[in-house]
Amino acid sequence: MRNIPIEHILKIKKSLPLIKSKIKVKIFFKAKKLFIDGEELNEFVAEKIINSIDFGFDPEDALILLNPDFSLNFINIKEYTKKHNLKPVRSRVIGTDGRAKGTIEELTGSRIIINDNLLGIIADSENLTNTIQALISLIQGAKHANVFSYLEKQNIILRKLNSDLGLKDETNKL
């Protein structure tokens, strides 16, 4: 049985039916703590999903964590900048009307949430390091165009690696 302290009880309670329909665990509350009971692996996955929802992710985005290739990671902005006023740093990551964050999400297939001075990232293993590197670069002051260019190059490299596995169908050749 796992014991998880949570902050947003109502948000978790609203998403419980969705979580329970996807994972076979028992979930109940006591004070500001949540308890999960079930098989060890199911408890672990449910805990990751609940932590991501509590952090601020939509329940649908959090359920991506059911796929074992995806993981939840956090970046503390304070660790990568010496600035004391972090509002401009957060603004750089978000971009105008959320375009910088949206572009990174689109190029990497990840989900990003900014909660105070923490960045929450849900990404697959192939794009996780690229997503983290892009966000750290923005935090440290890199130009948006350079970060997006880096991600586009990494996507091209990944596509080439995935297509060159020798698994192509050779039967159509004459």
C-alpha positions as CSV (number, residue, x, y, z in Angstrom):
1,M,0.0,0.0,0.0
2,R,1.3,3.4,-1.0
3,N,0.8,6.6,0.9
4,I,0.9,9.8,-1.2
5,P,0.6,13.3,0.2
6,I,-1.5,15.5,-2.2
7,E,-2.4,19.1,-2.5
8,H,-5.4,19.2,-5.0
9,I,-7.8,16.7,-3.5
10,L,-10.8,17.8,-5.6
11,K,-8.9,17.5,-8.8
12,I,-7.8,14.0,-7.9
13,K,-11.3,12.9,-6.8
14,K,-12.8,14.1,-10.1
15,S,-10.3,12.0,-12.1
16,L,-10.6,8.8,-9.9
17,P,-13.2,7.1,-12.0
18,L,-11.0,7.5,-15.1
19,I,-7.9,6.2,-13.2
20,K,-9.8,3.3,-11.7
21,S,-11.1,2.3,-15.2
22,K,-7.6,2.1,-16.6
23,I,-5.7,0.6,-13.6
24,K,-6.9,-2.1,-11.2
25,V,-6.1,-0.4,-7.8
26,K,-8.1,0.7,-4.8
27,I,-7.8,4.4,-4.0
28,F,-9.0,6.1,-0.8
29,F,-8.4,9.3,1.1
30,K,-7.5,10.0,4.7
31,A,-7.0,13.7,5.7
32,K,-4.7,15.1,3.0
33,K,-3.2,11.8,2.1
34,L,-4.2,9.4,-0.6
35,F,-3.7,5.6,-0.2
36,I,-3.3,3.2,-3.2
37,D,-3.7,-0.5,-2.7
38,G,-3.1,-3.1,-5.4
39,E,-0.4,-5.0,-7.2
40,E,3.0,-3.3,-6.9
41,L,3.4,-2.3,-10.6
42,N,-0.2,-1.0,-10.7
43,E,0.5,1.0,-7.5
44,F,3.6,2.5,-9.0
45,V,1.9,3.5,-12.2
46,A,-1.1,4.9,-10.4
47,E,1.2,7.0,-8.1
48,K,2.9,8.5,-11.1
49,I,-0.4,9.4,-12.7
50,I,-1.8,10.9,-9.5
51,N,1.4,12.9,-8.9
52,S,1.2,14.3,-12.4
53,I,-2.5,15.3,-12.0
54,D,-1.7,16.8,-8.6
55,F,1.1,18.8,-10.2
56,G,-1.2,20.2,-12.9
57,F,-1.4,17.9,-15.8
58,D,-4.8,17.0,-17.3
59,P,-6.0,13.5,-16.5
60,E,-5.9,12.5,-20.2
61,D,-2.3,13.7,-20.5
62,A,-1.4,11.9,-17.2
63,L,-2.8,8.6,-18.5
64,I,0.0,8.7,-21.2
65,L,2.1,7.3,-18.3
66,L,0.3,4.0,-18.7
67,N,2.7,3.4,-21.6
68,P,6.0,2.2,-20.1
69,D,8.0,4.2,-22.6
70,F,6.8,7.5,-21.1
71,S,8.0,9.0,-17.8
72,L,7.3,12.0,-15.6
73,N,10.3,14.3,-14.9
74,F,10.7,17.6,-13.1
75,I,13.1,20.5,-13.7
76,N,13.7,23.1,-11.0
77,I,14.3,26.4,-12.7
78,K,16.4,27.7,-9.8
79,E,19.0,25.0,-10.5
80,Y,19.8,26.4,-14.0
81,T,19.8,30.1,-13.6
82,K,21.5,32.6,-11.2
83,K,18.6,35.2,-11.6
84,H,16.6,36.0,-8.5
85,N,13.5,37.2,-10.4
86,L,12.3,34.0,-12.1
87,K,9.2,35.6,-13.7
88,P,11.1,36.5,-16.9
89,V,12.7,33.1,-17.1
90,R,9.3,31.4,-16.8
91,S,8.0,33.8,-19.5
92,R,10.8,32.7,-21.8
93,V,9.8,29.1,-21.4
94,I,6.2,29.8,-22.0
95,G,6.7,32.3,-24.9
96,T,4.1,34.7,-26.3
97,D,0.7,33.2,-26.0
98,G,2.3,29.9,-25.0
99,R,3.9,29.4,-28.4
100,A,7.4,28.5,-27.2
101,K,6.1,25.8,-24.9
102,G,3.7,24.6,-27.6
103,T,6.4,24.4,-30.2
104,I,8.6,22.3,-27.9
105,E,5.7,20.0,-27.1
106,E,4.9,19.6,-30.8
107,L,8.5,18.9,-31.8
108,T,9.1,16.4,-29.1
109,G,5.7,14.8,-28.5
110,S,5.9,15.8,-24.9
111,R,3.6,17.5,-22.4
112,I,4.9,20.4,-20.3
113,I,3.4,22.1,-17.3
114,I,4.9,25.1,-15.5
115,N,4.0,25.2,-11.8
116,D,5.7,28.0,-9.9
117,N,9.4,27.3,-10.3
118,L,9.1,23.7,-11.4
119,L,8.6,22.4,-14.9
120,G,6.8,19.1,-15.2
121,I,7.5,17.0,-18.3
122,I,5.8,13.9,-19.6
123,A,7.8,12.5,-22.5
124,D,8.8,9.3,-24.1
125,S,12.3,7.9,-23.7
126,E,13.5,8.9,-27.2
127,N,12.6,12.6,-26.8
128,L,13.0,13.1,-23.0
129,T,16.7,14.2,-23.1
130,N,16.0,16.5,-26.1
131,T,13.0,18.1,-24.3
132,I,15.0,18.6,-21.1
133,Q,18.0,20.1,-23.0
134,A,15.7,22.5,-24.9
135,L,14.0,23.7,-21.7
136,I,17.4,24.1,-19.9
137,S,18.7,26.1,-22.9
138,L,15.7,28.4,-22.8
139,I,16.1,28.9,-19.0
140,Q,19.8,29.8,-19.5
141,G,18.9,32.4,-22.2
142,A,19.4,30.6,-25.5
143,K,17.5,32.1,-28.5
144,H,14.2,30.4,-29.2
145,A,15.1,29.9,-32.9
146,N,18.3,28.1,-31.9
147,V,16.4,25.8,-29.5
148,F,13.7,25.0,-32.1
149,S,16.4,24.4,-34.7
150,Y,18.2,21.9,-32.4
151,L,15.0,20.0,-31.8
152,E,14.2,19.8,-35.5
153,K,17.7,18.4,-36.2
154,Q,17.3,15.9,-33.4
155,N,13.9,14.8,-35.0
156,I,15.6,14.3,-38.4
157,I,18.3,12.2,-36.7
158,L,15.7,10.1,-34.8
159,R,13.7,9.5,-38.0
160,K,16.8,8.4,-39.9
161,L,17.8,6.0,-37.1
162,N,14.3,4.5,-36.9
163,S,13.9,4.1,-40.7
164,D,17.4,2.5,-41.1
165,L,16.8,-0.6,-39.0
166,G,16.7,-2.9,-42.0
167,L,13.0,-3.8,-41.3
168,K,11.7,-2.4,-44.6
169,D,9.6,-4.7,-46.7
170,E,11.7,-6.0,-49.6
171,T,9.0,-7.9,-51.4
172,N,7.9,-5.0,-53.6
173,K,11.3,-4.7,-55.3
174,L,11.5,-5.9,-58.9
